[in-house]
C-alpha cells in the first residue's frame, strides 16, 4: 500500500489543489503569480473546506503527498462520513460499533471494503495448509446497499450466526428478504425487453460487505455491476446476478474456483414501478454444488485476509464471470469424457468375462 501511495502522490496533490481552487476565498496568495502552497493554508481550512470535498481514494492518496496532509487525512470523522456516504448501511448502530473496533476505525474499514475483492491465487496447497488461518468467527454481518442511477433504492444490515450445527452443515445462504416480503422502488420498467435489461445492466449497482467481528476484517464480495440480467421464462420476474470468483481449494476440494453469487429478483409490469422480492448470497463450486456453511466460511475468511482490493475496468466483472463459466463448461466436458471412458471399460470388461465364461463352459 505504501508503494501504491507513492505512485499517486502527483495525482493526489493535483486533486487537492483543485479542491483548493474551489475555496479560493479562504486562501492566502504567496507570490505575484497567484500560486498558493498547500503548506500556507491553515489546518482548519484544509480539514473543514478541502478534505471534506475528497472521496475515499483521493483522501487516502492525499495523505501520501505531505506530512501535513497525512496528519489531517487520518481524522476519524472524515472517514466515517465517507463510509456512511458510500455505504448508507454503515449508519446502522451495530455496524458503527463494529467499525470502531477496527485497528484504524473507519479508515481500516474503507481500506478493506473498497472497491471490490479479488482472490484467485492459491497461496497454500492442501498439503501445506496455512497454520495461521483466521479463527472461525461466531457471526457474519452483511451490510448491503443497492443503487439505481446512483440513487439508493435498498439498504439493509443482517447478522447470521456461524456456530450452530444447522449453519455448518446446511448449504450456505443469506436471504435479506422473507418469502413474501417485497420492497417497492421508484424505478420504472420502461422500454422494450432488451432496453430494460441493458438499463439494469448499466445502472443497477450493488455493494455487499461482509464483516468478520472476530478478525475485525471486512470485504465487498459483490461485482458491483451485474454479470447477467435475465427474465424468468415462467414468472416474468427479472433476475439480476452479481458474482465474484474466489480460489476454491482451501479445503483440498476438487473445485479449483468457487463463485460467490448474489441474486436480486425484481418484479413489476412494463411501465410500472419495479419492486425487489429477493436479495440473497450463496457460494457454489465449479460443479454447481452449493457449499455448506463450514466450507463457505473458511473460503470467505481466507479471501478477506489474503484477497486483493482493486478497481477493475468497467465490464471486467462480466469478462471474469464468462471466463469462469467457460472453465465450468470445460470441466463438465472432461467429466463426461471420463465417465464415458469408464462406461466403455466396464462394458468391455463385462463382455470379456461373459465370453470367457461361455468359452470355459464349451471347452468342458
N, C-alpha and C positions, 0 to 999 in steps of 0.2 A: 504493500500500500504506500510505503514511503517513496519508492521509486516512481510509482504511478503519480503521486502528488507532484514530484519534482518535474515530471514531464508536462504538467499542466500549469506551471507557475505563470507562464506568459499569458495563457488564456484566462486564468483566474484574475490576474491583475487587470487585464483589459476589461473584463466584465465588471469588476469593482469600480474601475474608472468610469465606465458607462453609467453605473449607478450613482457615482459622484456627480456626474453631469445633471442628473435628474433633481439633485438637491443643491444646485449651484448657489442658491441664495444663502446657504449656510457656510459656504467655503471662503477661504482666505486666499487671495492671489499672492503668489510668492515671487513672481517676476513680471517683467513688462509684457511678455508674450501671453500672459494669462494662464500659464500652466500651473497646476496645483498638485503638490505632492501629497500622497496619502498620509505621510507622517505629519503633515502640517494641520490635519483635521483633528479636532478634539475627539477623544474616545466616545463620549456621549453621543455626538452627532453620527459617528461611524456606526455605533451599535443601534441607535434608535432610528435613523433615517436611511441608512445604507444597507447594513447587514440584514435588516428585516425584509429587504426587497429581493434577496437572493434565494434561489431554490437550493435544495439539499446538495446536489453535486457541485454547484458553484461555490456554496459556502464551505464545503469540505476542501476544495482546491484553493480557495482564497486563504485558508489557514496556512497553506504552504508558501504563500507569497512573501510574508514577513513575520517577524516575531510579534509585532503589534497586532496584525490580523489574526495570527494564531491564537493569541490570548483572548481576543474578542469572539472568535468563531467557536469557541468551546462553551459558550454560555448555554446553560441547560434550557432556558426559556426559548431561545431561538430554535433549538432542535425539537422541542415539544410542539411549538407552533407549526413547524414544517411537517412533522409526523401527523399531527391532527388534520392539517390541510390536505396532505397527500392521501391519508387513510383515515377517514372520519370515524371508522370503527374503533380506532385507538383512543377516542374520547371516553370509551367505556371505563368506569372506575376500576374494574377488575384488571383491565389491560394496563391502565395507568400505574396501578400498584405494582404489577409485574415488571413493567419497564423501569420503574425506579430502582429495582434490584439489579439491573444490568450494570456491568463494570463502569460504563460512562453514560448511563441513563439513556435518554432518547437518542443521543449520538450513536451509541452502540447499536441500538435497535434499528436505526436508519441504515447503518452500515451493513447489518445482517439482512435487511428486508428489501433493499433497493439495489438494482431493479428486479432481476429475477435470478433464480438458482440454476446452475448447470453443474451436473456431477456425472460425467460419462466415463471417468477413468477408474480403473481398479487398482487401488493403492496396495492392497494386500490380497494375495490369492487365498483360497480356502484353507490351504495347508499352512498359511502364515498369517493367521488372524491377528488383528491389532490388539495387543494386551491392554491398551488404553482406550478401548471402545467406550463411548459415553454410557454412563449408568442408565438403566431404564427409568423413565420418568413415570410418576403416578398419574399424570394427566397431560393432555394436549389442549391448547387453546387455539381456536380458529377465529381469526379476525378477517371478515370478508366484506369487500366493497365492490359494487358493480356500477359502472358509469356508462351513460349513453350520450355521445357528443359532449364529453367532459362534464356532464351533469349527473349527480348522484341519484340513482333510482333504487338502490338496495344496499343495506348495511346491516350486518349482524355479527354478534360475538357468541360463540358456543364453546362450552367445555365438554370434554369427554374423558372419562376415567379409563386408564390403561392397565390396571392391575387386576381387574376381575377376570374370572375364568371365561366368561362369555366373550369379553373383548379379545382375549388372547387366542381363543380357538375359532371364533367366528370370522367370516370374511370381513375385512376392514372396510368400513363405510361410514362416512359422516354426512348426515342429512340435516340441512338447516331449516327445512320446512316439513310440516306434517303431511300426512297422506292427502288430506282435503284442504290444506292451507293454500291460500292464494294471495299474492302481493300485487296490487294494481300499480301500474306505471303510467307516466304521461306519454309514453312512446306510441306513435301512431303507425299502424301496419298499413302502409300505403304503397301503391305501385304494383307492378307485376311480380310474379314469383321470384324471378331472377334478380330483379331490382331490390326487392325486400331482403333477400338473402345476402346480397352484396352489401347492402346498407348496414345490416347487423355485423357482417364480417369486418367491416372497416371501422365501425363506431361503437360497438358494444365491448367494453374492456372490463376485465375482472382482475382483482387482486385477492389472493387467498394466502394470508400469512399464518403459518403455523408457529406457535410459541411453545418452547420447552421450558417450563418454570424451573426444573431441576438444574439443567445445564446453563440456564439463562442465555439461550440462543433462540433465534428466530429465522425464518426463511419464507420467501414468497414462492410458493410451489406452482403458481399459475403461469401460463404462457402469455398473460396479459391480453393478447388478442386471440380470437377463436382460430382453431386449426381446422374446424369444419362447421358448416351450418347446413342442416338438412330438415326437411319437413317429414314428419312421420306419415307413412302411407295410409295408416288406419285412422288415427285420431286427428290428423291435420295439425298437430302441435309442432312448433319449431324447436328443434333440438340443436343447441349450441354447445360445442365441445372445446375445452381448453386442455392442453396436455403438455407435460414436461417429462422427458425421458431421463432416468437415472441408471447408474450402474446397479446390476441386479444380482451379482454372485457373492454378496456379502455372507450368505449362509451356506455357500457351497452348492447352491441350487444349479440346475442345468440352464436356467434362463440368464443369458448374458446381460440383458437390459430389462428394466421394468418401466411401466408407464404410470405416472401419477395423473389420472384423468379426472377432470371436473366437468360435470354435466349441468347445463342450465336449460330447463324446458320452459318454453313460453307459449302461451295460448292467446287467443283473440281472433276476431274476424277481420277481414280486409276492410280497411277504412276506420276500424275501431281502435281502442286502446289495447296495448299489449299488457298481459299480466304474467307474472312469474309463478310457476307451480312447483318447480323443483330446482334445488341447488345442492349438489352432492359431490363428494370426493371419494374415489376408490383407487387402489393400487393393484395393477394386474401384471402378470408376466407375459412372455412372448407367446405362450400357448393360449392366451386369453383367459387364464385362470385368475380369479380374484385372490390375492394373498390374504392370509389371516392377520389378525391384529398384531400378533407377536412378530412375525416376519416383516410386516409393513413398518412397525415402529423402529426396528433395527435399521432398515434401509433409510427411513426418513431422518433418523437421528444422525446416521453416518453422512447423509447428504448435507444436513445443517452444519455439521462440524467440518467437513472436507470440501464441500462444493464451492465453486467459484461464483461470485456475484458479478455479472457483466450484462451490459446492454447490447443486444444484438441489433442487426439491421431489421427494418420493417419487412415482414414476410418471412424472416428467417425461422420463426417458430413453426410455420406450416411446412417449410422445407425439412426441418428436423423430424417433424411428425411423419411426413410422407416417406422419409428415409427409413424411419422405424417400421412403418407398415411394410416397406419392401423387404426389410430384414425378417419380419414375421412371415411374409409370404415365402421367402427362400427357405426359412426354417421348416415351414409346413411341407414344402415340396420335398425337402430332404427326408423328413419323417415318413412321408407317404412312399417315397422310393425305398426307404429302409424296410417299411412294413411289407411292401410288395416283394422285396428280395427274400424276406423271412418266410412269406407265404409260399414262394416258389421253392425254397429249400425244404420247407415242411412237406409240400406236395411231392417233391422228388424223393424225399426220404420215405414217405408213405408208400409210394409206388414201388420203390426198390424193395422195401420189406415185404410188400404184397407179392411181388414177382418171386422173390427168394423163397417165400413160404410155399407157393404153389410149385416151384421147381423142386423143392425138398419133398413135397408130397408125391409128385410124379416119379421122382427118382427112387422112391421107396417101393 
